[in-house]
Amino acid sequence: MKLSWKVVAFMLFLFHSTNHISLAQQQGNDEADDEAEKQPTIPKGQEHCKGIFIWYNFISRTKEFPRLKNTIAQSWAFKSRVTILNMGTSELQAWKIFIGFQYKEILVSAKGAVLTSGVDFPAPVGNGTYLSGYPQTDLETSIDTANELDKIQVKVELRGTQFGLKPPGNPMPKTIKLANDGYKCPSPTRRTSMYVCCVKDPKLKANKTTKTKFLPRQKGDLLISYDVSQAYKNNYLAQVTIENRHPLGRLDHWNLTWEWMRGEFINSLKGAYVRKVDISGCLNGKVGEYYGDMDFSKVLNCEKKPILFDLPPEKADHAQMGKIPFCCRNGTLLPETMDSTKSKSAFVIEVFKIPPDLNRTTIYPPHKWKIVGDLNPDYRCGAPIRVEPAQSPDPTGVEAVKYAIASWQIVCNISRPTKDNSRCCVTFSAYYNKSAIPCDTCACGCEDTAKCNPNKPAMLLPPEALLVPFENRSVKAKAWAQIQHFKVPKPLPCGDNCGVSINWHVSSDYKQGWAARLTLFNWKSINFENWFTAVQFKKAGSGYERMFSFNATLLKELNNTIFIQGIEGMNYLIGKKNGSDPENDPDVPGKQQSVVTFKKSGKTWPDIAKGDGFPTRVLFNGEECALPSRIPVSTGIRFSVSLSLLFLCKFVSFLLIQCLN
């Protein structure tokens, strides 16, 4: 059968058109599928959330080694995912969430977030933990991004270990919530997954401030600013400023550390230095590949976690190392209550970057900040938050203000020490009791317990034994126990292992007042310059009258805390020294001592004999000291009770005799 050329042409046209239509339909279907994939997946019934939607999904868990019959002690490796989605009309800056873990979890990794506390993985989080976003710290709105999912949503992949709860138990956390200020979260819905919609708190009164794209600067015990002053394609200059804002906080010989998250390294420093001049991390990997022709011998540090420290005062005017305001104070940060001119420290750092961050505006601050001192409070630092660029006077001297290119703030707060985790301790004694109460056993921790008992209470001592190092007290303690008819535990209790001890001795008690003696003992080899201590009482603090030998101030706004520091010539607490005969005599601690007097007021009349004369909180250089678990008992009270019992017995005997007669 012959087909005309017209029919053939028509069939070819029809075939070509059909292909185009099917391809167009296929392309349209693919685009529709892509759009569907870009839509966020949320539980049914939660589409109308008008705030921040948080969704915790437990993915899986597997039994870990060793395999145990005790289900409570058995460990399980788990995987879960947390999704945070901005379904509201306001941008969420520096997002932060709380997950209420409850099965002794140990978090091993969190892809898409960091621990807000700044601690490293693996981290115990059995009592719950806060997570902050990294690298995506902010969540924009669907309106401002045309529903671009990558900008309004973040997924955090969690891996860790948990204990107990054998299958088919559901190992979910207690709760999840948004931790940003100004949001209100109801109790989460909990099934095989957990989710909650957090909305703006209508009762919260917003501060009247100029609206910017940055978060307001936060308050805290210690504030660190990371201000970028100069930026180039592959490097930038930043000034790091540390400010002590706590009236009783302090740092001595501070050491500052952080973690570079993008492969950066330190090329130079002014106003501070690194503990290790180490370039080994730059010779290989991406740094060595990109900076192949660079002379790394002039680079300062290539560690992922460098440790920086302050320079001594003699380097303040050094052309290459100093010339930075507030630098070079030997790492000392005093509270403003002591000296406001010495509450700030600063240094300048030159940072080099690697691909893909080769852009003037692509700058990431380091994370996991931590700062420690010799014998100072434990500071817990949060994640860096982007704030308004810092302002400073123009260096030309004209009346102008210079802005930083970018600024981040790191807020650190003092964490109260847990049991057996202090670094100083307190001993109690009184005129009405022959025995002194030493620091608690293992008050500052115990590493070696092979030859001592870490669970037995410390033995009572004669007061003069407080002057002797613990390792030389055994003979005195056992002799005193024999004289006073005390039991001697076997093995003997372990020591307190504290670097500084403070003795509070109630020396007198009279009708209108009372007095005490404060003695500081330094068992460390280092000296404490410009030391201070602070004491708080439940009732007696407001009656503070006078202190001899030391300067003292009553801080009424801080629960009637008495702030004490040495006067000129007595502001050094020297370290321990060898005895006159080192082979036979014990070490001699550095010591400072003074007497303090108090008045008794009618409103809070303290009962000294019942223990009101002993402080309820003691700090040394900002570090909270461990208090003994006992206080001296007045033998006078025991005697008066005995007299009462004797009188009662005589009275009963008299009545019986009368009845018999």
C-alpha positions as CSV (number, residue, x, y, z in Angstrom):
1,M,0.0,0.0,0.0
2,K,1.4,3.3,-1.1
3,L,1.1,6.3,1.1
4,S,1.0,9.8,-0.3
5,W,3.7,12.2,0.8
6,K,1.0,14.3,2.5
7,V,-0.1,11.4,4.7
8,V,3.5,10.7,5.6
9,A,4.2,14.3,6.4
10,F,1.1,14.5,8.6
11,M,2.1,11.4,10.5
12,L,5.6,12.8,11.1
13,F,4.1,16.0,12.4
14,L,1.7,14.1,14.7
15,F,4.5,12.0,16.1
16,H,6.7,15.1,16.7
17,S,3.9,17.0,18.4
18,T,3.0,14.0,20.6
19,N,6.6,13.7,21.8
20,H,6.8,17.4,22.7
21,I,3.5,17.2,24.6
22,S,4.6,14.1,26.5
23,L,8.0,15.8,27.3
24,A,6.3,18.9,28.4
25,Q,3.9,16.9,30.6
26,Q,6.9,14.9,32.0
27,Q,8.8,18.2,32.7
28,G,5.7,19.6,34.3
29,N,5.3,16.5,36.5
30,D,9.0,16.6,37.5
31,E,8.7,20.3,38.5
32,A,5.6,19.5,40.5
33,D,7.5,16.6,42.2
34,D,10.4,19.0,42.9
35,E,8.0,21.5,44.4
36,A,6.4,18.8,46.5
37,E,9.8,17.7,47.8
38,K,10.6,21.3,48.8
39,Q,7.5,21.5,51.0
40,P,8.2,20.9,54.7
41,T,6.8,17.7,56.1
42,I,4.9,18.3,59.3
43,P,2.6,16.1,61.4
44,K,-1.1,16.1,60.5
45,G,-3.0,18.8,62.3
46,Q,0.0,21.1,62.8
47,E,-0.2,22.9,59.5
48,H,-1.7,26.0,61.2
49,C,1.2,26.6,63.6
50,K,2.0,30.3,63.5
51,G,5.4,30.2,65.3
52,I,8.4,28.0,65.5
53,F,7.6,24.3,65.0
54,I,10.0,21.8,66.6
55,W,9.8,18.1,65.8
56,Y,11.9,15.4,67.5
57,N,12.0,12.0,65.6
58,F,13.5,8.9,67.1
59,I,15.0,7.0,64.2
60,S,16.7,3.9,65.6
61,R,18.8,2.3,68.3
62,T,21.1,-0.7,68.6
63,K,22.5,-2.6,71.5
64,E,26.2,-1.7,72.3
65,F,29.0,-3.7,73.8
66,P,29.4,-5.0,76.4
67,R,26.1,-7.0,76.4
68,L,24.7,-7.1,79.9
69,K,21.9,-8.9,81.6
70,N,21.1,-5.9,83.7
71,T,18.8,-3.9,81.4
72,I,19.3,-0.7,83.4
73,A,23.1,-0.8,82.8
74,Q,22.9,-1.8,79.2
75,S,23.9,0.9,76.7
76,W,22.2,1.5,73.4
77,A,23.5,3.5,70.4
78,F,20.7,5.8,69.2
79,K,20.0,8.1,66.2
80,S,17.4,10.8,66.1
81,R,16.6,14.0,64.2
82,V,15.3,17.4,65.3
83,T,13.6,19.6,62.8
84,I,13.2,23.3,63.6
85,L,10.9,25.2,61.1
86,N,9.9,28.9,61.2
87,M,6.2,29.0,60.4
88,G,5.7,32.5,61.7
89,T,6.1,36.0,60.4
90,S,9.3,37.0,62.4
91,E,12.8,35.9,61.8
92,L,14.3,33.7,64.5
93,Q,17.9,34.8,65.2
94,A,20.4,32.6,67.0
95,W,18.0,29.8,67.5
96,K,18.4,27.7,70.6
97,I,16.4,24.6,71.8
98,F,16.3,22.5,74.9
99,I,15.9,18.7,74.7
100,G,15.0,17.1,78.0
101,F,17.0,13.8,77.7
102,Q,16.2,11.4,80.6
103,Y,18.1,8.1,80.1
104,K,21.6,9.1,81.0
105,E,22.3,10.0,77.4
106,I,25.8,10.7,76.1
107,L,25.6,12.8,73.0
108,V,28.4,11.9,70.5
109,S,27.5,14.2,67.6
110,A,25.0,16.8,66.5
111,K,25.2,17.6,62.8
112,G,23.8,21.1,62.2
113,A,24.1,22.3,65.8
114,V,26.6,22.7,68.7
115,L,26.2,22.3,72.4
116,T,25.3,25.8,73.8
117,S,27.5,25.1,76.8
118,G,30.5,24.9,74.5
119,V,31.6,21.5,75.9
120,D,33.1,18.9,73.5
121,F,31.6,15.7,72.3
122,P,31.0,13.1,73.7
123,A,29.0,15.0,76.4
124,P,26.8,13.6,79.1
125,V,23.3,15.2,78.7
126,G,21.2,12.9,80.9
127,N,19.6,15.9,82.6
128,G,18.8,17.7,79.4
129,T,20.9,20.0,77.1
130,Y,20.7,23.1,75.0
131,L,21.6,23.1,71.4
132,S,22.5,26.2,69.2
133,G,22.5,26.4,65.5
134,Y,25.7,26.0,63.5
135,P,26.4,26.9,60.7
136,Q,22.8,28.0,60.2
137,T,22.1,30.2,63.2
138,D,19.1,32.1,61.9
139,L,15.8,31.0,60.5
140,E,14.1,33.4,58.1
141,T,10.4,33.5,57.3
142,S,8.6,31.8,54.5
143,I,7.2,35.2,53.4
144,D,10.6,36.8,53.0
145,T,12.2,33.9,51.2
146,A,9.3,32.7,48.9
147,N,9.2,29.5,50.9
148,E,12.9,28.6,50.4
149,L,13.1,25.7,52.7
150,D,16.9,25.8,53.3
151,K,16.5,29.3,54.8
152,I,13.4,28.7,57.0
153,Q,14.2,25.2,58.3
154,V,17.1,23.3,59.8
155,K,17.5,19.6,60.6
156,V,19.9,18.4,63.3
157,E,21.1,14.8,63.1
158,L,21.8,13.4,66.6
159,R,23.9,10.4,67.5
160,G,24.6,9.2,71.0
161,T,24.3,6.5,73.7
162,Q,21.5,6.0,76.2
163,F,21.1,3.5,79.0
164,G,18.2,1.3,80.2
165,L,14.7,1.0,78.8
166,K,14.7,-2.3,77.0
167,P,12.5,-2.7,73.9
168,P,9.6,-2.1,73.2
169,G,10.0,1.0,75.4
170,N,10.0,4.3,73.6
171,P,13.2,6.1,74.4
172,M,11.9,9.7,73.9
173,P,13.1,12.8,75.9
174,K,10.8,14.3,78.5
175,T,10.3,17.5,76.6
176,I,11.5,19.7,73.8
177,K,11.1,23.5,73.6
178,L,12.5,26.7,72.1
179,A,14.9,28.4,74.4
180,N,15.0,31.8,72.8
181,D,13.6,34.7,74.8
182,G,10.1,35.9,74.0
183,Y,8.6,32.6,73.0
184,K,6.1,30.5,74.8
185,C,6.0,26.7,74.3
186,P,3.1,24.4,75.5
187,S,3.7,20.8,76.6
188,P,4.8,18.8,73.5
189,T,2.7,16.2,71.9
190,R,4.4,12.9,72.4
191,R,3.8,9.7,70.5
192,T,6.4,7.8,68.4
193,S,7.7,11.3,67.8
194,M,7.5,14.6,69.7
195,Y,6.5,18.0,68.4
196,V,5.6,21.4,69.7
197,C,4.6,24.8,68.3
198,C,6.2,27.7,70.1
199,V,4.6,31.1,69.6
200,K,5.5,34.7,70.6
201,D,4.5,35.4,74.2
202,P,1.8,38.1,74.1
203,K,2.4,39.0,77.7
204,L,6.1,39.8,77.1
205,K,6.7,43.6,76.8
206,A,9.2,44.2,74.1
207,N,11.9,46.7,74.8
208,K,11.6,49.9,72.8
209,T,14.7,49.6,70.7
210,T,15.6,50.4,67.1
211,K,14.8,47.3,65.0
212,T,17.9,45.8,63.4
213,K,18.8,42.5,61.8
214,F,21.1,41.8,64.8
215,L,20.3,40.5,68.3
216,P,20.7,42.9,71.2
217,R,23.8,42.4,73.4
218,Q,23.2,40.1,76.3
219,K,24.0,40.3,80.0
220,G,26.3,37.8,81.7
221,D,29.0,37.3,84.3
222,L,31.8,37.4,81.7
223,L,31.3,39.0,78.3
224,I,33.6,38.3,75.3
225,S,33.4,40.4,72.1
226,Y,34.8,39.2,68.8
227,D,34.9,42.3,66.6
228,V,36.2,42.2,63.0
229,S,38.0,45.4,62.2
230,Q,39.7,44.7,58.9
231,A,38.7,42.1,56.2
232,Y,40.4,40.9,53.1
233,K,39.8,38.0,50.7
234,N,41.6,35.3,52.6
235,N,42.2,36.9,56.1
236,Y,40.9,39.3,58.6
237,L,41.8,41.1,61.8
238,A,39.6,40.8,64.9
239,Q,39.8,42.3,68.4
240,V,38.8,40.0,71.3
241,T,37.7,41.8,74.4
242,I,37.0,40.1,77.7
243,E,34.9,42.0,80.4
244,N,34.3,40.9,83.9
245,R,30.7,41.9,84.9
246,H,30.2,39.9,88.0
247,P,30.7,41.7,91.3
248,L,32.4,38.6,92.8
249,G,33.8,37.1,89.7
250,R,37.5,37.0,88.9
251,L,40.2,35.5,86.7
252,D,43.9,35.1,87.4
253,H,46.4,34.1,84.6
254,W,43.5,33.3,82.3
255,N,43.7,30.8,79.5
256,L,41.3,31.1,76.6
257,T,40.5,28.4,74.1
258,W,38.0,27.9,71.2
259,E,37.5,25.6,68.2
260,W,37.9,26.7,64.6
261,M,35.0,25.3,62.6
262,R,36.2,26.2,59.0
263,G,39.9,25.3,58.9
264,E,41.1,28.8,60.0
265,F,44.5,29.4,61.6
266,I,46.3,32.2,63.6
267,N,48.9,34.1,61.7
268,S,49.8,36.7,64.3
269,L,48.7,38.1,67.7
270,K,49.1,41.4,69.6
271,G,48.3,41.7,73.3
272,A,48.2,37.9,73.8
273,Y,50.1,34.8,72.8
274,V,49.6,31.0,72.2
275,R,50.7,28.2,74.6
276,K,52.0,26.3,71.6
277,V,53.7,27.8,68.5
278,D,52.6,24.9,66.3
279,I,52.4,24.9,62.5
280,S,52.1,21.2,61.9
281,G,48.4,21.5,61.2
282,C,49.0,23.8,58.2
283,L,51.5,21.7,56.4
284,N,49.0,19.2,55.1
285,G,45.4,19.1,54.1
286,K,43.4,22.1,52.6
287,V,45.6,24.7,54.3
288,G,48.9,23.3,52.8
289,E,47.2,22.8,49.4
290,Y,45.8,26.4,49.1
291,Y,48.8,28.2,50.7
292,G,51.4,26.1,49.0
293,D,54.0,28.9,48.6
294,M,53.4,30.4,52.0
295,D,56.3,30.6,54.5
296,F,54.7,28.9,57.5
297,S,57.7,29.5,59.8
298,K,56.2,32.9,60.4
299,V,52.7,31.5,61.3
300,L,51.9,31.4,64.9
301,N,49.4,28.5,65.4
302,C,47.6,26.0,63.2
303,E,45.8,24.0,66.0
304,K,42.1,23.5,65.7
305,K,41.8,24.3,69.4
306,P,44.5,26.9,70.3
307,I,45.1,28.0,73.8
308,L,45.8,31.7,74.3
309,F,47.0,33.6,77.4
310,D,47.6,37.2,78.4
311,L,51.0,38.8,78.3
312,P,52.9,40.2,81.3
313,P,52.8,44.0,81.9
314,E,56.4,44.5,80.6
315,K,55.1,43.6,77.1
316,A,52.4,46.4,77.1
317,D,54.6,48.8,75.0
318,H,56.3,46.2,72.9
319,A,56.1,47.3,69.2
320,Q,55.3,43.8,67.8
321,M,53.5,42.2,70.8
322,G,51.8,45.0,72.7
323,K,50.4,48.5,72.0
324,I,46.8,47.2,72.5
325,P,44.6,49.0,75.1
326,F,43.7,46.8,78.1
327,C,46.3,44.2,77.1
328,C,49.2,42.7,79.0
329,R,47.9,42.4,82.6
330,N,49.2,38.9,83.2
331,G,45.8,37.4,82.8
332,T,44.2,39.2,85.8
333,L,40.5,40.3,85.5
334,L,39.3,41.9,88.7
335,P,35.6,42.6,89.6
336,E,34.5,46.2,89.3
337,T,33.7,46.1,93.1
338,M,37.5,45.8,93.6
339,D,39.0,47.8,90.7
340,S,37.0,48.9,87.7
341,T,40.1,49.8,85.7
342,K,41.3,46.2,85.8
343,S,38.1,44.4,84.8
344,K,38.8,44.3,81.1
345,S,41.3,42.5,78.8
346,A,41.8,42.7,75.0
347,F,44.0,41.5,72.2
348,V,44.1,41.5,68.4
349,I,44.3,38.4,66.2
350,E,45.1,38.0,62.5
351,V,43.1,35.0,61.1
352,F,43.7,33.3,57.7
353,K,40.8,31.4,55.9
354,I,40.6,28.6,53.4
355,P,38.2,27.8,50.5
356,P,35.3,28.1,50.1
357,D,35.3,31.1,52.5
358,L,37.4,33.4,50.3
359,N,35.3,36.5,50.5
360,R,35.6,39.7,52.5
361,T,32.1,39.2,54.0
362,T,32.4,35.4,54.6
363,I,33.5,35.3,58.2
364,Y,32.7,32.7,60.8
365,P,33.7,33.2,64.5
366,P,35.2,30.3,66.4
367,H,32.9,28.2,68.6
368,K,33.2,26.2,71.9
369,W,34.7,29.0,73.9
370,K,36.2,28.3,77.3
371,I,38.2,30.4,79.7
372,V,39.8,29.3,83.0
373,G,42.1,30.7,85.6
374,D,44.4,29.5,88.4
375,L,41.8,29.3,91.2
376,N,38.7,31.0,89.9
377,P,35.1,30.3,89.1
378,D,34.0,27.8,86.5
379,Y,32.7,29.8,83.6
380,R,30.3,28.2,81.1
381,C,30.3,30.0,77.7
382,G,27.5,30.0,75.2
383,A,27.7,30.0,71.4
384,P,28.6,33.3,69.6
385,I,25.6,35.4,68.7
386,R,25.7,38.1,65.9
387,V,25.2,41.5,67.4
388,E,25.3,45.1,66.1
389,P,28.9,46.1,65.1
390,A,30.9,47.4,68.0
391,Q,31.6,51.2,68.2
392,S,34.9,52.7,69.1
393,P,36.4,56.3,69.0
394,D,38.0,57.1,65.7
395,P,41.8,56.6,65.9
396,T,42.4,60.0,64.2
397,G,41.2,61.7,67.3
398,V,38.4,63.6,65.7
399,E,34.9,63.5,67.0
400,A,33.7,60.5,65.0
401,V,32.7,56.9,65.7
402,K,34.3,53.9,64.0
403,Y,32.2,50.7,63.5
404,A,33.5,47.2,63.3
405,I,32.8,45.2,60.1
406,A,31.1,42.5,62.1
407,S,30.7,41.7,65.8
408,W,29.8,38.6,67.8
409,Q,29.2,38.3,71.5
410,I,30.0,35.3,73.7
411,V,28.2,35.2,77.1
412,C,29.8,33.3,79.9
413,N,28.2,32.6,83.3
414,I,29.6,31.3,86.5
415,S,28.6,27.7,87.3
416,R,28.4,26.8,91.0
417,P,30.8,23.8,91.8
418,T,29.2,20.4,92.3
419,K,30.1,18.2,95.3
420,D,33.8,17.2,95.4
421,N,34.5,19.6,92.6
422,S,35.6,22.8,94.4
423,R,39.2,24.2,94.6
424,C,39.0,25.8,98.0
425,C,37.3,24.8,101.2
426,V,36.4,26.1,104.7
427,T,37.1,24.9,108.2
428,F,35.0,25.9,111.3
429,S,36.1,26.3,114.9
430,A,34.7,28.2,117.9
431,Y,35.6,29.3,121.4
432,Y,32.9,27.0,122.9
433,N,34.3,23.8,121.4
434,K,37.8,22.3,121.8
435,S,37.7,20.6,118.3
436,A,38.1,22.2,114.9
437,I,36.0,20.9,112.1
438,P,38.3,20.4,109.0
439,C,37.3,20.5,105.4
440,D,35.1,17.7,104.2
441,T,36.7,14.5,102.9
442,C,37.5,14.9,99.2
443,A,36.0,18.4,99.2
444,C,38.1,19.2,96.1
445,G,38.1,15.7,94.7
446,C,40.1,12.5,95.3
447,E,42.2,10.9,92.6
448,D,44.0,8.2,94.7
449,T,41.8,6.4,97.2
450,A,43.8,3.2,97.5
451,K,45.1,4.0,101.0
452,C,42.2,6.1,102.4
453,N,38.4,6.1,102.6
454,P,36.7,8.7,100.5
455,N,33.3,8.1,102.1
456,K,34.2,8.6,105.8
457,P,33.7,12.0,107.4
458,A,36.9,13.9,108.2
459,M,38.3,13.5,111.7
460,L,37.9,16.3,114.2
461,L,41.2,18.0,114.9
462,P,42.9,20.2,117.6
463,P,42.9,23.8,116.2
464,E,46.7,23.9,115.8
465,A,46.5,20.9,113.4
466,L,44.9,23.2,110.8
467,L,48.3,24.8,110.3
468,V,49.8,21.4,109.2
469,P,49.5,19.9,105.7
470,F,47.0,17.0,105.5
471,E,49.7,14.4,104.9
472,N,51.2,15.4,108.3
473,R,48.0,15.4,110.3
474,S,47.4,11.7,110.9
475,V,49.4,11.5,114.1
476,K,47.7,14.6,115.6
477,A,44.3,13.4,114.5
478,K,44.6,10.0,116.0
479,A,46.1,11.4,119.2
480,W,43.3,13.9,119.5
481,A,40.7,11.1,118.9
482,Q,42.2,9.1,121.8
483,I,42.1,12.1,124.1
484,Q,38.5,13.0,123.2
485,H,37.4,9.4,123.0
486,F,36.5,9.6,119.3
487,K,36.4,6.6,117.0
488,V,39.3,6.2,114.6
489,P,38.1,4.8,111.2
490,K,40.1,2.3,109.3
491,P,41.4,3.2,106.8
492,L,41.6,6.9,107.7
493,P,39.4,9.4,105.7
494,C,41.0,10.9,102.6
495,G,42.2,14.5,102.6
496,D,40.4,17.5,101.1
497,N,43.0,18.1,98.3
498,C,42.2,21.8,98.2
499,G,44.7,24.5,97.1
500,V,43.3,27.1,99.5
501,S,41.5,26.7,102.9
502,I,39.8,29.3,105.0
503,N,39.3,29.0,108.7
504,W,36.3,30.8,110.3
505,H,36.7,30.9,114.1
506,V,33.9,32.3,116.3
507,S,36.1,34.0,119.0
508,S,33.5,35.6,121.3
509,D,29.8,36.2,121.9
510,Y,28.4,38.9,124.1
511,K,25.1,40.7,124.6
512,Q,25.4,43.4,122.0
513,G,27.6,41.7,119.4
514,W,30.1,39.0,118.6
515,A,33.5,38.5,116.9
516,A,35.2,36.0,114.6
517,R,38.7,35.4,113.2
518,L,39.3,34.8,109.5
519,T,42.5,32.9,108.4
520,L,43.5,32.2,104.9
521,F,45.8,29.3,104.1
522,N,47.6,28.9,100.7
523,W,48.6,25.3,100.1
524,K,49.7,25.9,96.5
525,S,53.1,27.0,95.3
526,I,51.8,30.1,93.5
527,N,51.2,33.5,95.1
528,F,47.8,35.2,95.0
529,E,48.2,38.9,94.2
530,N,45.4,41.2,95.2
531,W,43.4,38.4,96.6
532,F,39.8,38.8,97.9
533,T,37.3,36.7,99.8
534,A,33.6,37.1,100.4
535,V,31.3,35.7,103.0
536,Q,27.5,35.4,103.3
537,F,25.4,34.7,106.4
538,K,21.8,33.6,106.8
539,K,21.1,36.2,109.6
540,A,24.3,37.8,110.9
541,G,25.7,39.6,107.8
542,S,23.7,42.8,108.1
543,G,25.3,43.3,111.6
544,Y,28.8,43.7,110.1
545,E,30.7,46.4,112.1
546,R,34.4,46.5,111.5
547,M,37.4,44.5,110.2
548,F,40.9,44.9,111.4
549,S,44.0,44.2,109.2
550,F,41.9,43.8,106.0
551,N,39.6,46.1,104.0
552,A,36.0,45.0,104.1
553,T,32.8,46.3,102.6
554,L,29.2,45.2,103.2
555,L,27.4,44.7,99.9
556,K,23.8,45.0,100.9
557,E,22.6,44.4,97.3
558,L,24.3,41.0,97.3
559,N,22.5,39.4,100.2
560,N,24.6,41.3,102.7
561,T,27.8,39.8,101.4
562,I,31.0,41.0,103.2
563,F,33.6,41.7,100.5
564,I,37.1,41.4,102.0
565,Q,40.5,42.2,100.5
566,G,44.0,42.8,101.8
567,I,45.3,46.3,102.6
568,E,48.5,47.7,101.1
569,G,51.3,45.5,102.0
570,M,49.0,42.6,102.9
571,N,47.4,41.9,99.5
572,Y,49.8,39.0,98.7
573,L,48.9,35.6,99.8
574,I,52.2,33.8,99.3
575,G,52.5,30.2,98.4
576,K,53.6,27.4,100.7
577,K,57.3,27.1,101.6
578,N,59.5,24.3,102.9
579,G,59.8,23.9,106.6
580,S,63.0,25.0,108.4
581,D,64.2,21.4,108.1
582,P,62.7,20.1,104.8
583,E,63.5,16.5,105.6
584,N,61.7,16.5,109.0
585,D,59.4,19.6,109.1
586,P,56.2,19.9,107.2
587,D,55.6,22.6,104.5
588,V,54.4,25.9,105.8
589,P,51.4,27.4,104.1
590,G,51.1,31.1,103.1
591,K,48.8,32.7,105.7
592,Q,46.8,35.9,106.2
593,Q,44.6,36.6,109.3
594,S,42.2,39.3,110.6
595,V,39.5,39.8,113.2
596,V,36.0,40.9,112.3
597,T,33.3,42.3,114.7
598,F,29.5,42.3,114.4
599,K,26.6,44.0,116.1
600,K,23.4,42.2,117.0
601,S,20.3,43.8,115.6
602,G,16.7,43.4,116.8
603,K,15.3,42.4,113.5
604,T,17.5,39.4,112.8
605,W,19.0,38.6,116.2
606,P,21.6,35.8,115.5
607,D,22.0,32.9,117.9
608,I,25.7,32.4,117.8
609,A,25.7,29.3,120.0
610,K,23.3,27.6,117.6
611,G,25.4,28.3,114.5
612,D,24.3,31.6,113.2
613,G,27.9,32.9,113.5
614,F,29.1,30.6,110.7
615,P,28.8,31.7,107.0
616,T,26.5,29.9,104.6
617,R,28.6,30.8,101.6
618,V,32.3,31.6,101.2
619,L,34.2,32.6,98.1
620,F,37.9,33.0,97.4
621,N,38.9,35.0,94.2
622,G,35.5,34.3,92.9
623,E,35.6,30.5,93.4
624,E,32.9,29.2,95.7
625,C,34.5,27.2,98.5
626,A,33.2,23.9,99.9
627,L,31.7,24.3,103.4
628,P,32.0,21.6,106.0
629,S,28.9,19.5,106.5
630,R,29.0,20.1,110.3
631,I,29.4,23.1,112.6
632,P,30.9,23.2,116.1
633,V,28.4,22.3,118.9
634,S,28.3,24.4,122.0
635,T,29.0,22.2,125.1
636,G,27.2,24.9,127.1
637,I,23.9,23.9,125.4
638,R,24.5,20.3,126.3
639,F,25.2,21.3,129.9
640,S,22.1,23.4,130.2
641,V,20.0,20.5,128.8
642,S,21.6,18.2,131.4
643,L,20.7,20.6,134.2
644,S,17.1,20.7,133.0
645,L,16.9,16.9,133.0
646,L,18.5,16.8,136.5
647,F,16.0,19.4,137.8
648,L,13.1,17.4,136.2
649,C,14.3,14.2,137.8
650,K,14.6,15.8,141.2
651,F,11.1,17.4,140.8
652,V,9.5,14.0,139.9
653,S,11.4,12.3,142.8
654,F,10.0,15.0,145.2
655,L,6.4,14.4,144.0
656,L,6.8,10.6,144.5
657,I,8.1,11.1,148.0
658,Q,5.2,13.4,148.8
659,C,2.7,10.8,147.4
660,L,4.3,8.0,149.5
661,N,4.2,10.1,152.6
